[in-house]
Amino acid sequence: MFRGRVTGSAARLRSSALPILQCAIAAGVAWWVATSVIGHSQAFFAPIAAVVSLGLSLGARLRRSIELVCGVAIGIGVGDLLVSQIGSGPWQIALVVAMAMGTAVMLNSGPIFSMQAGNSAVLVATLLPPGGSGGIERMVDALVGGLVGIAVVALIPTHPVRRARKNAADILSTAASVLRDVESGLVENTPAPIVDALKTARATQPAIDAMRSNLKGGDEISRLSPLYWNSRNRLARLTAAADPLDNAMRNIRVLSRRALTVVRDDEILDPRIVAVIADVADALDVLHDMAMAEPGEHPDQADAARVLRTVAKKLKPDLVEGAGVSATVVFAQLRSLLVDLMQVAGLRRISAIALLPPTVERPAYPPQE
């Protein structure tokens, strides 16, 4: 257990090493600019602003910088105006903070915006003399910190694709593992593996949320840093796959629940459906390798799409002739899941649907051979 904790801690440190380095460099540079270049004697807001604007999360750093600077301006402005009229004290501090944060919330819903407004109002009400130049200096320092943070992102950027790509690959690997457990439970006609699979599938949402956050951060980096302007197309493909991948995991959760019902109710399920579940798990392995492949390497999206098309052709409606409700739902979820995965592989949704064998006489999208 201790070794596992140490390994996990080391992995977290490795993944956060560059963001930590960025924050450290930005804090030092922001302090130097504010004190040595601008000449502020107590420029503590500059390194604070740099660290807050960057943080360890890659998502929305530019927005954080803007919210921080604007929040400081609102807090100092409101605080200076009120303190000069009502003085400083416990109830004055409470009123100033409430007014500053309320003003920030009305102007913008960002949490950093309102928190920095409140923090700055506290400074005005406790440390900064009303009507002096301290408020203006703090606003300048916050601006310096935010701008230095943006500059550090541009000059020492985190790779815009690597984190989100690893998130996507991990999700695909987990999805394959879940389906193999579901297959095992159906073959053995025992609920235990499927129960475990369902727990694992339900635990994937934080990874999906992290992927979305890293995609936003990657998009920001690809726009700010000239070093990674050439990554925009690759990032766009990964971003386009985010929603289908999220939908795929949702479909896998439903499929797992219904597979559990099949076993518990001892419902008849065509063995060919169980075989397709195994085939989809194998296809997910190909998608995992696709996500981790570098540009020009294989498997690529075309390779993954070919594998998925082969699996999709097996899902013919005769698999559920005379089947019960749960078996039919498993079949339907497999079809929906394959549509999602084919979109992850780069196909348009309509094209993916058309690759499935039709279940009605006149389907909305004519089937493709």
Disulfide bonds with the S-S distance in Angstrom:
none
